[in-house]
Amino acid sequence: MSWFSSHGVELKTEGDGRVFPVSNNSSSIIDCLMSQVKQKGVSMQTRKAVTSVSVANSGKFLLNVQQQLADNVERVEADYLLIATGCSRQGYTLASQLGHTIVDPVPSLFTFKIDDSRLTALSGISFTKVKVRLKLDNVQRNIPQLTQVGSMLVTHWGLSGPAILRLSAWGARYLFSSSYRGKLIVDFTPDLHEENMKSILSHHKHQYVKQKVYNSYPLDFGISKRFWCYVLSQQGLGGDILWASLSNNSLISIASALKHCTFEIAGKGQFKEEFVTAGGVPLSEISLNTMESKICPRLFFAGEVLNVDGVTGGFNFQNAWSGGYIAGTTIGRLAHGPCLQSHRIVEHPA
């Protein structure tokens, strides 16, 4: 923040801690960075790909760089190499060529596809606080208890929101192993014990005996009328039934449905909708105070090419920016700052 402010970008901090340019325009950040690129003499080369890399006897990196849609290959020597290729396979290939292992990449931070037309008809309904738990199919090994508490959103294809996204991050590999099939058990009233819910329902029944169950429900549950009707329809309760007609077994069933509502997961969200990738270069192979490789001297990494996936998008941005800053300043220090004659950034066409 200090760096951007000192380079002419005025910033503001939102109530939730997020920071934006006062202009509310991303071009303010881009223009600032590109101005520094020009001022420092950095050669920014786009629509090119590093197809292979090796280390010469001199210790320098030898890169083959190919222009997109061209056959000729340019040979480039580099004293230092920073790989910041995100989840591109290119970065994993280059890291492997330089001796690093790769944790198999799998999608992380995604929504769940639920095949339930009655649920997806409720698209847009949100829940402030739910507890969600995964029970997966076809996973041979024992897995930890995968649960999360937070807000949740019904979408036109299934379920989303912070609780779901965090659950997908912690369970990313297990979900991949199960081909994204399993059960999602949702507790819509995590702050209420099931016995308390039965008491609340019983009290409501005696207070509103002559009202239709669809039109009247306990506000203590913190759910919308549309979702209340969805739960009732799951229990086979019709729209004209009165509270007076509800049996104790029905009250127990409603309470249980709200505490243990089970949805069949039919897959993850739409293709390429996931936010980040779990997997990449293991952190054990990196010196985190410099971002330099422990395996190949003067090789550095930053961002999602590493085996890092935060539980929200902002953490992943911050990981990329912080890692890039540490790697860049370390390279500058090792190269004696102003004495460094040439910088080159090669941007993958993707």
Buried (B, 14 or more C-beta within 10 A) or exposed (E): EEEBEEEEBEBEEEEEEEEBBEBEEEEBBEBBEEEEBEEEEBEEBEEBBBEEBEBEEEEBBBBBBBBEEEEEEBEBEBBBBBBBBBBBEBBBBBBEEBEBEBBEBBBBBBBBBBEBEEBBEBEEBEBEBBBBBBBBEEBEEEBEEBBBBBBBBBBEBBBBBBBBBBBBBBBBBBBBBBEBBBEBBBBBBBEBEBEEBBEBBBEBBEEBEEBBBBEBBBEBBBBBEEBBBBBBEBEEBEEEBBBEBBEEEBBBBBBBBBBEBEBBBBBBBEEEEBBBBBBBBEEEBBEEEBBBBEBBEBBBBBBBBBBBBBBBEEBBEEBBEEBBEBBBEBBBEBBEEEEBEEBEEBEBEE
